[in-house]
Amino acid sequence: MTKKDKKELEVSKKKEIEKNQGEPTREGVMYVPEVDIAENEEAITLYADLPGVHPGGVDIDVREGVLTLTAKVDSRKEEDKLVYREYDIGGYQRRFTLGERIDVEKISAKMNNGELTLVLPKAENLKPRKIQVES
């Protein structure tokens, strides 16, 4: 295994939301979810890793140009005896500032196996457009 292969196999540690980023309004630990962002001519797509979150535990809202993603992780079953733990269970929260490029009314979200996919369509007037030349 090369050094590059080892780097690709490393898992990043969950980052807890720091207390200086405002007072928490939810009980428990809150983490910043890891995200990938992709863009094409039609939309910006955000992929957020939310392990342990069910679709009903995700809350997404847009206010004053800020998209806020909040997700709740259910506690472990009380009848299960914890033998070993490497991480704390907690929720997730992350905010993104949206520009005028995004059509807020058409944002869609889909949850699949702990990955949230948010599609942020671009506003029609900002999409590239091909102009037909007539003869």
N, C-alpha and C positions, 0 to 999 in steps of 0.2 A: 504494500500500500504506500503510495507516494504521500508526501507532505500535503499536497493539494487535496487528495482524497480524504485525509484525516480532517482537514479544515471543514470540508463539506459535511462531515458526519457529526460535527460538534453541535450541541443544542445550546441555544442561548438561554441564560437564566431569566426567569420572569422578573420584570422590573416593577417594583411596588410604586404606587403613586406617592410622591413625596408630600409631606405635610405642608410645605410652603406653597403648594399649588392650590390652596384653598382648603377650607374645612370640609371633611367628608360628611355627607348627609345620609349615608347608609352604614349599617353596622357591619363590622368585619373588615378584612383586608381588601383593598382594591388594587388591581394590577393594570398596567398599560399593555394592551394586546399588541402583538407583532402584526404588521401589515405589509402587504405588497400592493403597489399601485401601478396599474397599466393604463395606457391611453391609446386610443385610435381616433379616427376622424369623427366617429359618432358619439363616443362617451369616454369617461374616465371610470375605470373599474377598480374597486378597492377590495382586496381579499384580507380578511382579518381572522387570525387564529384565536378561537375561543373554546379551548378544550373544556369539556364538562358542562357546556351550556346547551340547553334545549331551545328550540325555536321560540317557545313561549316565554323564555327568560331574557329575551333581547328587547331593548327599547331604543329606538332611533328617532331623534327629532331634529328639526331645523328651526332655529330661531335667530333672527337678526344676522343671517349669513353664516351661522356656525352650526355645523352638523355634530351632534353629540351622540355617541354610541355608548350605551350602558348595558352590561349583561350580568345576570345573576347566575351563580353556580350553586346548585342544590348541595346541601350538606351530605356527608356520607351517612349511610344507614347506621342508626345507633346500635343495632344488634351486631354489627361487624366490629370485631376487636382489631384495633390498629396494631400491627406488628412492626411496621417500619414506615417512616415517612421521609420523603425528600423535599416536599414542598407543601406550603399552606394552601388550603382551599380559600378562594376569594373571588370576588367579582372582577369585572373589567370595566374600564372607562377610558374613552379617548375622544378628543375633540379635533375637528378639522374646520378651518376657515374656508368657506366657499366663495368663489368670485362670481361675477356676473355671467361667466361662461357656462354655468350649470343651470339647467332647467329644473328647478327644485320640485315642481309639480309632478315630474315624471321619474323621480328617483325610485328605484325598486331594490328589494332585498330578498335574498334567499339563503337559507341555512342548510348545510349538509355536512353531517359528521364532524361537527365542531369548527367548520369553516364558514364564515359569513361572507357572502359575495354581495357587494353593494354596487349597483350600476348607476352612475351619475351622468345622465345624458347631457350633451352639450346643447346650448340654446340654438335654435334653428338659424338665427341670423349670424351666428359665429361659425357655423360649420362651413368647411370648404365647399365651393360650388363650381361646377364646370359650366361655362357659358358657351352655348352653341353659336357658331358663326354661320350666318345665312349667306347664300350667294344669290 
